[in-house]
Amino acid sequence: MKLTLLGTGCPKVDHRRFGPSNLISTKKTKILVDCGSGITQRLEEIKISTATIDALFLTHLHSDHVVDLYQLIISSWHSYRVKPWIIYGPVGTKKFVKKIMHAWQDERNQRIKYELRSSIQAFNVKVKEFKNFGNIKIKDIKIQYFEVDHKPVKYAFGFNFFNKNKKLTISGDTRPCDNLMKYAQKADVLLHEVYIDEEMKKIEFSEMRSIKTIHNVKDYHTPSYIVGKIAKISRCKKLVLTHFVPTSFNEKNLKKIVKKDYGKNPIIGKDLLTIKL
Ligand SMILES: [Zn+2]
């Protein structure tokens, strides 16, 4: 199994860190987690056609995680996709997808009529919504989904991916969360979000943002001085950090802070970094 970080950023635009998105793949299977801004460009960069993706999993419906959903679908049509899209996501995903498809319906119908492509299966979007937790199998990958805590976002999920005795845990967006530590136990790789507190403290005093805004953003993410503790308690073999808030930071410093708790150096995620499990 392989994990490829397609986008390691957050809502702030940064050309080095695209919006949140990851690819989990084996020889047989390709699964996307989230579809942040720039996902199709990153897939093209690694020569993965959107026509070949087996399923899309959504951690939650914050815009930075889903903003390129229609781009993913339309570009897969242009890439001659001949199978339906299968999307797994939290409660609300059905409504969200329906609205997005509706927004482009007239334009799409006109294109279908005019461009006369052989298949319109790319526009056949099947959505399945998560319960509190559960298991799904996509070819040779077993997926386990579980709730994390990103309130006030009502429905937010983390995932485990299993293949050939290997386990990959993806935190999704979450504040420090017991359920995550429970499900991430002994993961070969834990891909975790991080809010870099020491960097955000600098921004607080140099930009026009209220202390309350900064506080609230921090409050539903996992600060850098806690993520190492979570990795330690989870006993994960490798900790990979992503979803950096902010997107520019002192890497050496972040590693030092996390290592103090985790006991090992974390891997600082980068767009298109691939990790084999
Ligand atoms: Zn979020």
Boltz pocket constraint, residues with backbone or C-beta under 6 A from the ligand:
constraints:
  - pocket:
      binder: B
      contacts: [[A, 60], [A, 62], [A, 150], [A, 173]]
      max_distance: 6.0
